[in-house]
């Protein structure tokens, strides 16, 4: 577990980022970054888990 505000993240990948994001948002998860197309070829978003850890979810395009 990492303290909120420290550098580091847990990363997951999914083939359906927008669906996953919609489910997390509907569940009331703390949203850090909405899905975004990155210039290096990924689409990603970021949330915080209940302990404050940063969780990044990616979809490779």
C-alpha distance matrix in Angstrom:
0.0 3.8 6.8 9.3 11.9 10.4 11.7 10.0 9.9 9.9 13.7 16.0 19.8 22.5 26.3 26.5 24.2 26.4 26.5 22.8 22.3 25.1 23.6 20.2 22.3 24.6 21.7 20.8 17.5 16.7 18.4 17.7 20.4 23.1 24.2 25.9 28.0 27.0 29.9 28.4 28.9 25.7 25.3 21.8 19.9 16.6 14.8 11.8 10.2 10.8 7.5 8.6 6.8 10.0 11.5 14.9 17.6 20.6 24.1 26.3 29.8
3.8 0.0 3.8 6.4 8.4 6.6 8.3 7.5 8.5 9.9 13.7 16.6 20.3 23.1 26.8 26.9 24.2 26.2 26.9 23.3 22.3 25.2 24.2 20.7 22.2 24.9 22.4 21.0 17.5 15.9 17.3 15.9 18.6 21.7 23.1 24.4 26.6 25.3 28.0 26.8 27.8 24.7 24.3 20.8 18.8 15.3 14.0 11.0 10.7 11.5 8.1 7.5 5.8 8.5 11.1 14.1 17.4 20.2 23.9 26.0 29.3
6.8 3.8 0.0 3.8 6.2 5.7 8.8 9.5 10.8 12.8 16.4 19.3 22.9 25.5 29.1 28.8 25.8 27.4 28.2 24.7 23.3 25.9 25.1 21.4 22.4 25.0 22.7 20.6 17.5 15.3 17.0 15.5 18.6 21.9 23.9 25.2 27.7 26.4 29.2 28.5 29.6 26.5 25.8 22.2 19.8 16.1 14.4 11.2 11.3 11.4 7.9 6.7 6.9 9.5 12.8 15.9 19.3 22.3 26.0 28.2 31.3
9.3 6.4 3.8 0.0 3.8 5.6 8.6 9.7 10.5 12.8 15.9 18.7 22.0 24.3 27.8 27.1 23.9 25.1 26.1 22.9 20.9 23.4 23.0 19.2 19.7 22.5 20.5 18.1 15.0 12.3 13.8 12.2 15.5 18.9 21.2 22.5 25.2 24.3 27.2 26.9 27.9 24.8 23.8 20.1 17.4 13.6 11.9 8.8 9.9 10.2 7.7 4.9 6.1 7.8 11.5 14.3 17.8 20.8 24.5 26.9 29.8
11.9 8.4 6.2 3.8 0.0 3.8 6.6 8.9 10.5 13.6 16.4 19.5 22.6 25.1 28.3 27.8 24.4 25.5 27.0 24.0 21.8 24.5 24.6 20.9 21.0 24.2 22.7 20.1 17.0 13.9 14.4 11.9 14.8 18.5 20.7 21.4 24.0 22.7 25.3 25.1 26.6 23.9 23.0 19.5 17.1 13.6 12.8 10.6 12.6 13.6 11.3 8.1 8.4 8.7 12.5 14.5 18.2 20.7 24.4 26.5 29.1
10.4 6.6 5.7 5.6 3.8 0.0 3.8 6.4 9.0 12.3 15.3 18.7 21.9 24.8 28.1 28.1 24.9 26.6 28.1 24.9 23.1 26.1 26.1 22.5 23.1 26.4 24.7 22.5 19.1 16.4 16.8 14.2 16.6 20.3 22.0 22.4 24.5 22.8 25.1 24.4 26.1 23.5 23.2 19.9 18.0 14.7 14.3 12.2 13.8 15.0 12.3 9.7 8.6 9.0 12.5 14.4 18.1 20.5 24.2 25.9 28.8
11.7 8.3 8.8 8.6 6.6 3.8 0.0 3.8 7.1 10.7 13.1 16.8 19.7 22.8 26.0 26.3 23.2 25.2 27.0 23.9 22.3 25.6 25.8 22.4 23.2 26.7 25.3 23.4 19.8 17.3 17.0 14.1 15.7 19.3 20.4 20.4 22.1 19.9 22.0 21.1 22.9 20.6 20.7 17.6 16.4 13.5 14.1 12.8 14.7 16.8 14.4 11.7 9.6 8.7 11.5 12.6 16.3 18.1 21.7 23.0 25.9
10.0 7.5 9.5 9.7 8.9 6.4 3.8 0.0 3.8 7.2 9.7 13.4 16.4 19.7 23.0 23.6 20.7 23.1 24.6 21.4 20.3 23.8 23.7 20.5 21.9 25.2 23.7 22.4 18.6 16.7 16.4 13.9 15.2 18.4 19.0 19.4 20.9 18.9 21.2 19.8 21.1 18.6 18.9 15.7 14.8 12.0 12.7 11.7 13.0 15.6 13.5 11.3 8.1 7.1 9.0 10.1 13.6 15.4 19.1 20.4 23.5
9.9 8.5 10.8 10.5 10.5 9.0 7.1 3.8 0.0 3.8 6.3 9.8 13.0 16.2 19.6 20.1 17.3 19.7 21.1 17.8 16.9 20.4 20.2 17.1 18.8 22.1 20.6 19.7 15.9 14.5 14.0 12.1 13.2 16.0 16.3 17.1 18.7 17.3 20.0 18.6 19.3 16.3 16.3 13.0 11.9 9.3 9.9 9.4 10.6 13.7 12.3 10.3 6.8 4.9 5.5 6.7 10.1 12.3 16.0 17.7 20.9
9.9 9.9 12.8 12.8 13.6 12.3 10.7 7.2 3.8 0.0 3.8 6.9 10.5 13.6 17.2 17.9 15.6 18.4 19.2 15.7 15.5 19.1 18.4 15.6 17.9 20.8 19.2 18.9 15.2 14.7 14.5 13.4 14.3 16.4 16.3 17.6 19.1 18.0 20.9 19.2 19.3 16.0 15.9 12.7 11.9 9.7 10.0 9.7 9.9 13.2 12.3 11.3 7.6 6.3 4.7 6.1 8.5 10.9 14.5 16.4 19.9
13.7 13.7 16.4 15.9 16.4 15.3 13.1 9.7 6.3 3.8 0.0 3.8 6.9 10.3 13.7 14.8 12.7 15.9 16.9 13.7 13.9 17.6 17.2 15.0 17.5 20.4 19.3 19.4 15.9 15.8 14.8 13.8 13.7 15.1 14.2 15.3 16.3 15.4 18.3 16.4 16.0 12.7 12.8 10.0 10.2 9.1 10.5 11.5 12.0 15.7 15.5 14.2 10.8 8.6 5.8 4.8 5.8 7.5 10.8 12.7 16.2
16.0 16.6 19.3 18.7 19.5 18.7 16.8 13.4 9.8 6.9 3.8 0.0 3.8 6.8 10.5 11.7 10.2 13.6 14.1 11.0 12.1 15.6 15.0 13.4 16.3 18.8 17.9 18.8 15.6 16.3 15.2 15.1 14.6 15.1 13.6 15.2 16.1 15.9 18.9 17.1 15.8 12.4 12.0 9.8 10.2 10.1 11.3 12.8 12.9 16.5 17.0 16.2 13.1 11.2 7.6 6.3 4.8 6.3 8.9 11.1 14.7
19.8 20.3 22.9 22.0 22.6 21.9 19.7 16.4 13.0 10.5 6.9 3.8 0.0 3.8 7.0 8.9 8.1 11.9 12.6 10.2 11.8 15.2 15.0 14.3 17.0 19.4 19.1 20.3 17.5 18.4 16.8 16.7 15.4 15.1 12.8 14.2 14.3 14.5 17.3 15.4 13.5 10.2 10.0 8.9 10.5 11.6 13.4 15.7 16.0 19.7 20.5 19.6 16.6 14.3 10.7 8.4 5.5 4.7 5.7 7.9 11.4
22.5 23.1 25.5 24.3 25.1 24.8 22.8 19.7 16.2 13.6 10.3 6.8 3.8 0.0 3.8 5.4 5.8 9.4 9.5 7.8 10.2 13.0 12.9 13.1 15.8 17.7 17.8 19.5 17.3 18.8 17.1 17.7 16.1 14.9 12.3 14.2 14.3 15.5 18.4 17.0 14.3 11.2 10.1 9.7 11.1 12.9 14.4 17.1 17.3 20.7 22.2 21.4 18.9 16.6 12.9 10.7 7.1 6.3 5.5 8.2 10.9
26.3 26.8 29.1 27.8 28.3 28.1 26.0 23.0 19.6 17.2 13.7 10.5 7.0 3.8 0.0 3.8 6.1 9.1 9.3 9.1 11.6 13.8 14.2 15.2 17.5 19.0 19.8 21.7 19.9 21.5 19.4 20.1 18.0 16.2 13.0 14.5 14.0 15.6 18.1 16.9 13.7 11.2 10.2 11.0 13.0 15.6 17.4 20.3 20.7 24.1 25.8 24.9 22.5 20.0 16.4 13.9 10.1 8.3 5.6 7.5 9.0
26.5 26.9 28.8 27.1 27.8 28.1 26.3 23.6 20.1 17.9 14.8 11.7 8.9 5.4 3.8 0.0 3.8 5.7 5.6 6.2 8.7 10.2 11.0 12.5 14.4 15.7 16.9 18.9 17.5 19.3 17.2 18.4 16.3 13.9 11.1 13.2 13.5 15.8 18.7 18.3 15.1 12.3 10.1 10.6 11.8 14.5 15.9 19.0 19.6 22.8 24.9 23.9 22.0 19.5 16.0 13.8 10.1 9.1 7.0 9.9 10.8
24.2 24.2 25.8 23.9 24.4 24.9 23.2 20.7 17.3 15.6 12.7 10.2 8.1 5.8 6.1 3.8 0.0 3.8 5.5 5.1 6.0 8.5 9.9 10.5 12.0 14.1 15.3 16.7 14.9 16.2 13.8 14.7 12.5 10.3 7.5 10.0 10.9 13.2 16.5 16.4 13.7 10.4 7.6 7.2 8.0 10.9 12.6 15.9 17.0 20.3 22.4 21.0 19.2 16.4 13.1 10.7 7.2 6.7 5.8 9.4 10.7
26.4 26.2 27.4 25.1 25.5 26.6 25.2 23.1 19.7 18.4 15.9 13.6 11.9 9.4 9.1 5.7 3.8 0.0 3.8 5.5 5.1 6.1 8.7 9.9 10.4 12.2 14.2 15.5 14.5 15.9 13.3 14.7 12.3 9.2 6.9 9.8 11.3 14.4 17.7 18.3 15.7 12.7 9.3 9.1 9.1 12.0 13.3 16.9 18.2 21.1 23.6 22.1 20.9 18.1 15.2 13.1 10.1 10.0 9.1 12.4 12.8
26.5 26.9 28.2 26.1 27.0 28.1 27.0 24.6 21.1 19.2 16.9 14.1 12.6 9.5 9.3 5.6 5.5 3.8 0.0 3.8 5.4 5.1 6.3 8.7 9.9 10.6 12.5 14.6 14.1 16.3 14.4 16.6 14.9 12.0 10.4 13.5 15.1 18.0 21.3 21.6 18.8 15.7 12.6 12.1 11.7 13.9 14.4 17.5 18.0 20.6 23.4 22.5 21.4 19.3 16.1 14.7 11.6 12.1 11.2 14.6 15.2
22.8 23.3 24.7 22.9 24.0 24.9 23.9 21.4 17.8 15.7 13.7 11.0 10.2 7.8 9.1 6.2 5.1 5.5 3.8 0.0 3.8 5.5 5.2 6.3 8.6 10.0 10.7 12.8 11.5 13.8 12.4 14.5 13.3 11.3 10.1 13.5 15.3 17.6 21.1 21.0 18.6 15.2 12.3 10.8 9.9 11.3 11.4 14.3 14.5 17.3 19.9 19.1 17.9 16.0 12.7 11.7 8.7 10.2 10.4 14.1 15.6
22.3 22.3 23.3 20.9 21.8 23.1 22.3 20.3 16.9 15.5 13.9 12.1 11.8 10.2 11.6 8.7 6.0 5.1 5.4 3.8 0.0 3.8 5.4 5.1 6.0 8.5 9.8 10.8 9.5 11.1 9.1 11.3 10.0 7.8 7.4 11.1 13.7 16.1 19.8 20.2 18.3 14.8 11.4 9.5 7.5 9.0 9.1 12.3 13.4 16.2 18.8 17.5 16.7 14.4 11.7 10.7 8.6 10.3 11.2 14.9 16.3
25.1 25.2 25.9 23.4 24.5 26.1 25.6 23.8 20.4 19.1 17.6 15.6 15.2 13.0 13.8 10.2 8.5 6.1 5.1 5.5 3.8 0.0 3.8 5.5 5.1 6.1 8.6 10.0 10.1 12.3 10.7 13.6 12.5 9.7 9.8 13.5 16.1 18.9 22.6 23.3 21.2 17.9 14.4 12.9 11.0 12.3 11.9 14.8 15.6 17.7 20.8 19.7 19.5 17.5 15.1 14.5 12.3 13.9 14.3 17.9 18.7
23.6 24.2 25.1 23.0 24.6 26.1 25.8 23.7 20.2 18.4 17.2 15.0 15.0 12.9 14.2 11.0 9.9 8.7 6.3 5.2 5.4 3.8 0.0 3.8 5.5 5.1 6.2 8.9 9.1 12.2 11.7 14.8 14.6 12.5 12.7 16.4 19.0 21.5 25.1 25.5 23.3 19.8 16.6 14.8 12.7 13.3 12.1 14.3 14.1 15.9 19.2 18.8 18.6 17.3 14.7 14.8 12.7 14.9 15.4 19.2 20.6
20.2 20.7 21.4 19.2 20.9 22.5 22.4 20.5 17.1 15.6 15.0 13.4 14.3 13.1 15.2 12.5 10.5 9.9 8.7 6.3 5.1 5.5 3.8 0.0 3.8 5.5 5.1 6.6 5.5 8.6 8.4 11.6 12.1 10.9 11.8 15.6 18.5 20.5 24.3 24.5 22.8 19.2 16.1 13.5 10.8 10.5 8.6 10.5 10.5 12.4 15.6 15.0 15.0 13.8 11.6 12.2 11.0 13.9 15.3 19.1 21.0
22.3 22.2 22.4 19.7 21.0 23.1 23.2 21.9 18.8 17.9 17.5 16.3 17.0 15.8 17.5 14.4 12.0 10.4 9.9 8.6 6.0 5.1 5.5 3.8 0.0 3.8 5.4 5.2 5.6 7.8 7.1 10.7 11.1 9.5 11.3 15.0 18.3 20.5 24.3 25.1 23.6 20.2 16.7 14.3 11.2 11.1 9.2 11.3 12.2 13.7 17.0 15.9 16.4 15.0 13.5 13.9 13.1 15.7 17.1 20.8 22.2
24.6 24.9 25.0 22.5 24.2 26.4 26.7 25.2 22.1 20.8 20.4 18.8 19.4 17.7 19.0 15.7 14.1 12.2 10.6 10.0 8.5 6.1 5.1 5.5 3.8 0.0 3.8 5.4 7.6 10.5 10.7 14.4 14.9 13.0 14.6 18.3 21.4 23.9 27.6 28.4 26.7 23.2 19.8 17.6 14.8 14.7 12.7 14.3 14.4 15.2 18.9 18.4 19.2 18.3 16.6 17.3 16.1 18.6 19.6 23.4 24.6
21.7 22.4 22.7 20.5 22.7 24.7 25.3 23.7 20.6 19.2 19.3 17.9 19.1 17.8 19.8 16.9 15.3 14.2 12.5 10.7 9.8 8.6 6.2 5.1 5.4 3.8 0.0 3.8 5.7 9.4 10.7 14.4 15.6 14.6 16.3 20.0 23.1 25.2 29.0 29.4 27.8 24.2 21.0 18.4 15.5 14.6 11.9 12.6 11.8 12.1 15.9 16.0 17.0 16.7 15.2 16.6 15.9 18.9 20.4 24.2 25.9
20.8 21.0 20.6 18.1 20.1 22.5 23.4 22.4 19.7 18.9 19.4 18.8 20.3 19.5 21.7 18.9 16.7 15.5 14.6 12.8 10.8 10.0 8.9 6.6 5.2 5.4 3.8 0.0 3.8 6.5 8.4 12.1 13.9 13.5 15.9 19.4 22.9 24.7 28.5 29.2 28.0 24.4 21.3 18.4 14.9 13.5 10.4 10.8 10.7 10.7 14.3 13.9 15.5 15.3 14.6 16.3 16.3 19.4 21.4 25.1 26.9
17.5 17.5 17.5 15.0 17.0 19.1 19.8 18.6 15.9 15.2 15.9 15.6 17.5 17.3 19.9 17.5 14.9 14.5 14.1 11.5 9.5 10.1 9.1 5.5 5.6 7.6 5.7 3.8 0.0 3.8 6.0 9.4 11.5 11.8 14.1 17.4 20.8 22.2 26.0 26.4 25.5 21.8 18.9 15.7 12.2 10.3 6.9 7.1 7.3 8.2 11.5 10.8 11.9 11.5 10.9 12.7 13.2 16.6 18.9 22.6 24.7
16.7 15.9 15.3 12.3 13.9 16.4 17.3 16.7 14.5 14.7 15.8 16.3 18.4 18.8 21.5 19.3 16.2 15.9 16.3 13.8 11.1 12.3 12.2 8.6 7.8 10.5 9.4 6.5 3.8 0.0 3.8 6.5 9.4 10.7 13.7 16.5 20.1 21.1 24.8 25.4 25.0 21.4 18.7 15.3 11.5 9.0 5.6 5.4 7.2 8.2 10.8 8.9 10.4 9.8 10.2 12.1 13.5 16.8 19.6 23.0 25.0
18.4 17.3 17.0 13.8 14.4 16.8 17.0 16.4 14.0 14.5 14.8 15.2 16.8 17.1 19.4 17.2 13.8 13.3 14.4 12.4 9.1 10.7 11.7 8.4 7.1 10.7 10.7 8.4 6.0 3.8 0.0 3.8 5.8 7.0 10.1 12.8 16.5 17.6 21.3 22.1 21.7 18.3 15.4 12.2 8.4 6.5 4.5 6.6 9.4 11.5 13.6 11.2 11.8 9.8 9.8 10.4 11.5 14.4 17.0 20.3 22.0
17.7 15.9 15.5 12.2 11.9 14.2 14.1 13.9 12.1 13.4 13.8 15.1 16.7 17.7 20.1 18.4 14.7 14.7 16.6 14.5 11.3 13.6 14.8 11.6 10.7 14.4 14.4 12.1 9.4 6.5 3.8 0.0 3.8 6.9 9.9 11.6 15.1 15.5 19.0 19.9 20.1 16.9 14.5 11.1 7.6 5.2 4.9 6.8 10.5 12.9 14.0 10.8 10.9 8.3 9.1 9.2 11.3 13.7 16.7 19.5 21.3
20.4 18.6 18.6 15.5 14.8 16.6 15.7 15.2 13.2 14.3 13.7 14.6 15.4 16.1 18.0 16.3 12.5 12.3 14.9 13.3 10.0 12.5 14.6 12.1 11.1 14.9 15.6 13.9 11.5 9.4 5.8 3.8 0.0 3.8 6.5 7.8 11.4 12.1 15.7 16.9 16.9 13.9 11.2 8.3 5.1 4.8 6.7 9.8 13.3 16.1 17.3 14.3 13.7 10.4 10.2 8.9 10.1 11.7 14.1 16.8 18.2
23.1 21.7 21.9 18.9 18.5 20.3 19.3 18.4 16.0 16.4 15.1 15.1 15.1 14.9 16.2 13.9 10.3 9.2 12.0 11.3 7.8 9.7 12.5 10.9 9.5 13.0 14.6 13.5 11.8 10.7 7.0 6.9 3.8 0.0 3.8 6.3 10.0 11.9 15.5 17.0 16.3 13.3 10.0 7.8 5.1 6.8 8.6 12.1 15.0 17.8 19.7 17.0 16.5 13.3 12.2 10.5 10.3 11.4 13.0 15.9 16.7
24.2 23.1 23.9 21.2 20.7 22.0 20.4 19.0 16.3 16.3 14.2 13.6 12.8 12.3 13.0 11.1 7.5 6.9 10.4 10.1 7.4 9.8 12.7 11.8 11.3 14.6 16.3 15.9 14.1 13.7 10.1 9.9 6.5 3.8 0.0 3.8 7.0 9.4 13.1 14.4 13.0 10.0 6.4 5.2 4.4 7.8 10.4 14.2 16.8 20.0 21.7 19.3 18.1 14.7 12.8 10.1 8.9 8.8 9.6 12.4 12.9
25.9 24.4 25.2 22.5 21.4 22.4 20.4 19.4 17.1 17.6 15.3 15.2 14.2 14.2 14.5 13.2 10.0 9.8 13.5 13.5 11.1 13.5 16.4 15.6 15.0 18.3 20.0 19.4 17.4 16.5 12.8 11.6 7.8 6.3 3.8 0.0 3.8 6.1 9.6 11.4 10.6 8.3 5.4 5.5 6.4 9.7 13.0 16.6 19.4 22.8 24.1 21.3 19.8 16.2 14.7 11.5 10.7 9.6 10.1 11.8 11.8
28.0 26.6 27.7 25.2 24.0 24.5 22.1 20.9 18.7 19.1 16.3 16.1 14.3 14.3 14.0 13.5 10.9 11.3 15.1 15.3 13.7 16.1 19.0 18.5 18.3 21.4 23.1 22.9 20.8 20.1 16.5 15.1 11.4 10.0 7.0 3.8 0.0 3.8 6.6 8.6 7.3 6.1 4.3 6.7 9.2 12.6 16.1 19.7 22.4 25.9 27.0 24.3 22.4 18.7 16.9 13.4 12.2 9.9 9.4 9.9 9.0
27.0 25.3 26.4 24.3 22.7 22.8 19.9 18.9 17.3 18.0 15.4 15.9 14.5 15.5 15.6 15.8 13.2 14.4 18.0 17.6 16.1 18.9 21.5 20.5 20.5 23.9 25.2 24.7 22.2 21.1 17.6 15.5 12.1 11.9 9.4 6.1 3.8 0.0 3.8 5.5 5.8 5.3 5.7 7.4 10.1 12.8 16.6 19.8 22.6 26.2 26.8 23.9 21.8 18.0 16.6 13.0 12.5 10.1 10.3 10.0 9.8
29.9 28.0 29.2 27.2 25.3 25.1 22.0 21.2 20.0 20.9 18.3 18.9 17.3 18.4 18.1 18.7 16.5 17.7 21.3 21.1 19.8 22.6 25.1 24.3 24.3 27.6 29.0 28.5 26.0 24.8 21.3 19.0 15.7 15.5 13.1 9.6 6.6 3.8 0.0 3.8 5.5 7.3 8.9 11.1 13.9 16.5 20.3 23.3 26.2 29.8 30.2 27.2 25.0 21.2 20.0 16.3 16.0 13.2 13.0 11.6 10.8
28.4 26.8 28.5 26.9 25.1 24.4 21.1 19.8 18.6 19.2 16.4 17.1 15.4 17.0 16.9 18.3 16.4 18.3 21.6 21.0 20.2 23.3 25.5 24.5 25.1 28.4 29.4 29.2 26.4 25.4 22.1 19.9 16.9 17.0 14.4 11.4 8.6 5.5 3.8 0.0 3.8 6.0 9.0 11.0 14.3 16.6 20.4 23.2 25.7 29.5 29.6 26.9 24.2 20.6 19.1 15.4 15.0 11.9 11.8 9.7 9.6
28.9 27.8 29.6 27.9 26.6 26.1 22.9 21.1 19.3 19.3 16.0 15.8 13.5 14.3 13.7 15.1 13.7 15.7 18.8 18.6 18.3 21.2 23.3 22.8 23.6 26.7 27.8 28.0 25.5 25.0 21.7 20.1 16.9 16.3 13.0 10.6 7.3 5.8 5.5 3.8 0.0 3.8 6.9 9.8 13.5 16.3 20.0 23.1 25.4 29.1 29.7 27.3 24.6 21.0 18.9 15.1 13.8 10.2 9.0 6.6 5.8
25.7 24.7 26.5 24.8 23.9 23.5 20.6 18.6 16.3 16.0 12.7 12.4 10.2 11.2 11.2 12.3 10.4 12.7 15.7 15.2 14.8 17.9 19.8 19.2 20.2 23.2 24.2 24.4 21.8 21.4 18.3 16.9 13.9 13.3 10.0 8.3 6.1 5.3 7.3 6.0 3.8 0.0 3.8 6.2 9.9 12.8 16.4 19.6 21.7 25.5 26.1 23.8 21.2 17.6 15.3 11.5 10.0 6.5 5.8 4.8 5.7
25.3 24.3 25.8 23.8 23.0 23.2 20.7 18.9 16.3 15.9 12.8 12.0 10.0 10.1 10.2 10.1 7.6 9.3 12.6 12.3 11.4 14.4 16.6 16.1 16.7 19.8 21.0 21.3 18.9 18.7 15.4 14.5 11.2 10.0 6.4 5.4 4.3 5.7 8.9 9.0 6.9 3.8 0.0 3.8 7.3 10.7 14.1 17.6 19.8 23.5 24.6 22.3 20.1 16.5 14.1 10.5 8.5 5.8 5.2 6.4 7.0
21.8 20.8 22.2 20.1 19.5 19.9 17.6 15.7 13.0 12.7 10.0 9.8 8.9 9.7 11.0 10.6 7.2 9.1 12.1 10.8 9.5 12.9 14.8 13.5 14.3 17.6 18.4 18.4 15.7 15.3 12.2 11.1 8.3 7.8 5.2 5.5 6.7 7.4 11.1 11.0 9.8 6.2 3.8 0.0 3.8 7.0 10.4 13.9 16.1 19.8 20.9 18.5 16.4 12.8 10.5 6.9 5.5 4.3 6.2 8.6 10.3
19.9 18.8 19.8 17.4 17.1 18.0 16.4 14.8 11.9 11.9 10.2 10.2 10.5 11.1 13.0 11.8 8.0 9.1 11.7 9.9 7.5 11.0 12.7 10.8 11.2 14.8 15.5 14.9 12.2 11.5 8.4 7.6 5.1 5.1 4.4 6.4 9.2 10.1 13.9 14.3 13.5 9.9 7.3 3.8 0.0 3.8 7.0 10.6 13.2 16.7 18.0 15.5 13.9 10.4 8.5 5.8 5.5 6.7 9.2 12.1 13.9
16.6 15.3 16.1 13.6 13.6 14.7 13.5 12.0 9.3 9.7 9.1 10.1 11.6 12.9 15.6 14.5 10.9 12.0 13.9 11.3 9.0 12.3 13.3 10.5 11.1 14.7 14.6 13.5 10.3 9.0 6.5 5.2 4.8 6.8 7.8 9.7 12.6 12.8 16.5 16.6 16.3 12.8 10.7 7.0 3.8 0.0 3.8 7.1 10.0 13.4 14.4 11.8 10.3 6.8 5.6 4.4 6.2 8.8 12.0 14.9 17.1
14.8 14.0 14.4 11.9 12.8 14.3 14.1 12.7 9.9 10.0 10.5 11.3 13.4 14.4 17.4 15.9 12.6 13.3 14.4 11.4 9.1 11.9 12.1 8.6 9.2 12.7 11.9 10.4 6.9 5.6 4.5 4.9 6.7 8.6 10.4 13.0 16.1 16.6 20.3 20.4 20.0 16.4 14.1 10.4 7.0 3.8 0.0 3.8 6.6 9.8 11.3 9.0 8.3 6.0 5.3 6.5 8.2 11.6 14.7 17.9 20.3
11.8 11.0 11.2 8.8 10.6 12.2 12.8 11.7 9.4 9.7 11.5 12.8 15.7 17.1 20.3 19.0 15.9 16.9 17.5 14.3 12.3 14.8 14.3 10.5 11.3 14.3 12.6 10.8 7.1 5.4 6.6 6.8 9.8 12.1 14.2 16.6 19.7 19.8 23.3 23.2 23.1 19.6 17.6 13.9 10.6 7.1 3.8 0.0 3.8 6.6 7.6 5.2 5.3 4.7 5.7 8.6 11.0 14.5 17.9 21.0 23.6
10.2 10.7 11.3 9.9 12.6 13.8 14.7 13.0 10.6 9.9 12.0 12.9 16.0 17.3 20.7 19.6 17.0 18.2 18.0 14.5 13.4 15.6 14.1 10.5 12.2 14.4 11.8 10.7 7.3 7.2 9.4 10.5 13.3 15.0 16.8 19.4 22.4 22.6 26.2 25.7 25.4 21.7 19.8 16.1 13.2 10.0 6.6 3.8 0.0 3.8 5.4 5.3 5.4 6.7 6.9 10.4 12.2 16.0 19.2 22.4 25.2
10.8 11.5 11.4 10.2 13.6 15.0 16.8 15.6 13.7 13.2 15.7 16.5 19.7 20.7 24.1 22.8 20.3 21.1 20.6 17.3 16.2 17.7 15.9 12.4 13.7 15.2 12.1 10.7 8.2 8.2 11.5 12.9 16.1 17.8 20.0 22.8 25.9 26.2 29.8 29.5 29.1 25.5 23.5 19.8 16.7 13.4 9.8 6.6 3.8 0.0 3.8 5.5 7.5 9.8 10.7 14.2 16.0 19.7 22.9 26.1 29.0
7.5 8.1 7.9 7.7 11.3 12.3 14.4 13.5 12.3 12.3 15.5 17.0 20.5 22.2 25.8 24.9 22.4 23.6 23.4 19.9 18.8 20.8 19.2 15.6 17.0 18.9 15.9 14.3 11.5 10.8 13.6 14.0 17.3 19.7 21.7 24.1 27.0 26.8 30.2 29.6 29.7 26.1 24.6 20.9 18.0 14.4 11.3 7.6 5.4 3.8 0.0 3.8 5.7 9.1 10.9 14.6 17.0 20.6 24.1 27.0 30.1
8.6 7.5 6.7 4.9 8.1 9.7 11.7 11.3 10.3 11.3 14.2 16.2 19.6 21.4 24.9 23.9 21.0 22.1 22.5 19.1 17.5 19.7 18.8 15.0 15.9 18.4 16.0 13.9 10.8 8.9 11.2 10.8 14.3 17.0 19.3 21.3 24.3 23.9 27.2 26.9 27.3 23.8 22.3 18.5 15.5 11.8 9.0 5.2 5.3 5.5 3.8 0.0 3.8 6.4 9.1 12.5 15.4 18.9 22.4 25.3 28.2
6.8 5.8 6.9 6.1 8.4 8.6 9.6 8.1 6.8 7.6 10.8 13.1 16.6 18.9 22.5 22.0 19.2 20.9 21.4 17.9 16.7 19.5 18.6 15.0 16.4 19.2 17.0 15.5 11.9 10.4 11.8 10.9 13.7 16.5 18.1 19.8 22.4 21.8 25.0 24.2 24.6 21.2 20.1 16.4 13.9 10.3 8.3 5.3 5.4 7.5 5.7 3.8 0.0 3.8 6.3 9.8 12.9 16.2 19.8 22.4 25.5
10.0 8.5 9.5 7.8 8.7 9.0 8.7 7.1 4.9 6.3 8.6 11.2 14.3 16.6 20.0 19.5 16.4 18.1 19.3 16.0 14.4 17.5 17.3 13.8 15.0 18.3 16.7 15.3 11.5 9.8 9.8 8.3 10.4 13.3 14.7 16.2 18.7 18.0 21.2 20.6 21.0 17.6 16.5 12.8 10.4 6.8 6.0 4.7 6.7 9.8 9.1 6.4 3.8 0.0 3.8 6.6 10.0 13.1 16.8 19.3 22.2
11.5 11.1 12.8 11.5 12.5 12.5 11.5 9.0 5.5 4.7 5.8 7.6 10.7 12.9 16.4 16.0 13.1 15.2 16.1 12.7 11.7 15.1 14.7 11.6 13.5 16.6 15.2 14.6 10.9 10.2 9.8 9.1 10.2 12.2 12.8 14.7 16.9 16.6 20.0 19.1 18.9 15.3 14.1 10.5 8.5 5.6 5.3 5.7 6.9 10.7 10.9 9.1 6.3 3.8 0.0 3.8 6.6 10.0 13.6 16.3 19.3
14.9 14.1 15.9 14.3 14.5 14.4 12.6 10.1 6.7 6.1 4.8 6.3 8.4 10.7 13.9 13.8 10.7 13.1 14.7 11.7 10.7 14.5 14.8 12.2 13.9 17.3 16.6 16.3 12.7 12.1 10.4 9.2 8.9 10.5 10.1 11.5 13.4 13.0 16.3 15.4 15.1 11.5 10.5 6.9 5.8 4.4 6.5 8.6 10.4 14.2 14.6 12.5 9.8 6.6 3.8 0.0 3.8 6.5 10.2 12.8 15.7
17.6 17.4 19.3 17.8 18.2 18.1 16.3 13.6 10.1 8.5 5.8 4.8 5.5 7.1 10.1 10.1 7.2 10.1 11.6 8.7 8.6 12.3 12.7 11.0 13.1 16.1 15.9 16.3 13.2 13.5 11.5 11.3 10.1 10.3 8.9 10.7 12.2 12.5 16.0 15.0 13.8 10.0 8.5 5.5 5.5 6.2 8.2 11.0 12.2 16.0 17.0 15.4 12.9 10.0 6.6 3.8 0.0 3.8 7.1 10.2 13.1
20.6 20.2 22.3 20.8 20.7 20.5 18.1 15.4 12.3 10.9 7.5 6.3 4.7 6.3 8.3 9.1 6.7 10.0 12.1 10.2 10.3 13.9 14.9 13.9 15.7 18.6 18.9 19.4 16.6 16.8 14.4 13.7 11.7 11.4 8.8 9.6 9.9 10.1 13.2 11.9 10.2 6.5 5.8 4.3 6.7 8.8 11.6 14.5 16.0 19.7 20.6 18.9 16.2 13.1 10.0 6.5 3.8 0.0 3.8 6.5 9.4
24.1 23.9 26.0 24.5 24.4 24.2 21.7 19.1 16.0 14.5 10.8 8.9 5.7 5.5 5.6 7.0 5.8 9.1 11.2 10.4 11.2 14.3 15.4 15.3 17.1 19.6 20.4 21.4 18.9 19.6 17.0 16.7 14.1 13.0 9.6 10.1 9.4 10.3 13.0 11.8 9.0 5.8 5.2 6.2 9.2 12.0 14.7 17.9 19.2 22.9 24.1 22.4 19.8 16.8 13.6 10.2 7.1 3.8 0.0 3.8 6.3
26.3 26.0 28.2 26.9 26.5 25.9 23.0 20.4 17.7 16.4 12.7 11.1 7.9 8.2 7.5 9.9 9.4 12.4 14.6 14.1 14.9 17.9 19.2 19.1 20.8 23.4 24.2 25.1 22.6 23.0 20.3 19.5 16.8 15.9 12.4 11.8 9.9 10.0 11.6 9.7 6.6 4.8 6.4 8.6 12.1 14.9 17.9 21.0 22.4 26.1 27.0 25.3 22.4 19.3 16.3 12.8 10.2 6.5 3.8 0.0 3.8
29.8 29.3 31.3 29.8 29.1 28.8 25.9 23.5 20.9 19.9 16.2 14.7 11.4 10.9 9.0 10.8 10.7 12.8 15.2 15.6 16.3 18.7 20.6 21.0 22.2 24.6 25.9 26.9 24.7 25.0 22.0 21.3 18.2 16.7 12.9 11.8 9.0 9.8 10.8 9.6 5.8 5.7 7.0 10.3 13.9 17.1 20.3 23.6 25.2 29.0 30.1 28.2 25.5 22.2 19.3 15.7 13.1 9.4 6.3 3.8 0.0
